[in-house]
Amino acid sequence: NTEAKVDAMKRLPVVAFALGSEKTQNELLPYLKTITLQQPPIEDELLLLMAKQMETFVPALLSEPDKILELVPIVERLASIEETVVRDQAVVLMNHLCANLQKSAPLDPSIVSSLVSMSKRLVGADWFTAKVSAAGMLPEIYNLTRQIDLPYLYKELCVDDTPMVRRAA
């Protein structure tokens, strides 16, 4: 029943806060990752709600950079979804994560590497959806990491063959 699923997804923060920080990281996030990676994907409405609700996890439950990094694979998948509102919310979530990671500077090189790798995968994707999302994420990721590769990735988006990607950049 889609209505029951929607209600459950709206209560995701309640479940996360009831579980606490450790169980959220060890049990809830792997479950959410499984849901986002499943094929065929679940309904777009549920993915949108998930992205919105996960924003409440940081910094309340996940405040350390390595714990925040656990959300990146989920955000990356959401950024590649065909539905525009889901991708837009993934960009908002990623920018929120970057803002909270910035509070704990200097960042560990492994975190910087993970963010840059995700950016490269999004920009190098075959389909325009991930590239459009990357255009919204790259400025915040660059402000956070100051990685020299990121402006070149952004330039790739600016000269992409797809008009939607160029417009987003």
C-alpha positions, 0 to 999 in steps of 0.5 A: 500500500503506497499510502502506508509506505508514504506514512512510514517514510514521513516517520523516518526521523522518529525512527532514527531518533528512537534508534539513536546515533549508533543504531541509525548508522549501523542498521538504518542507513544500510537498510536505506542504502539497500532501498535506494539501490534496489532495482527497479527503484521504489516510487519516486514519492518515497525517494523524495520523502527519504531525501527530505527526511534524511536531512534531519539526521545531520547534525542531530544524529550524524555529526562526525565527518565519517558518519556523515559520509555514510549518506553519500552513496544514498545521495549519489543514487538519488542524484541519478534518479530520473524524477526531477524533484528527487534529484533536486532534493538530493542536491539540497541534501548534499549541500546540507552535508557539505555545510555540516562537513565544513564545520569540522575542517580540516577534513580527512583526505579519505573524505575529500577523496570520496566526495571528489570520486562521487563528483567524477562519477556523476559528471562522467555518467552516461545519462544527463540526470546525474550530470544535472545534479552534479552541476548543483553539487559541485560548487559546494563540494569545491568550497568544502574540498578546494580540490583542483579537479573540480573546476575542470569537472564543472567545465565539462558540464558547461560544454556538455552535449546535452542542453539541460546539462549546460543550462544547469551548469 
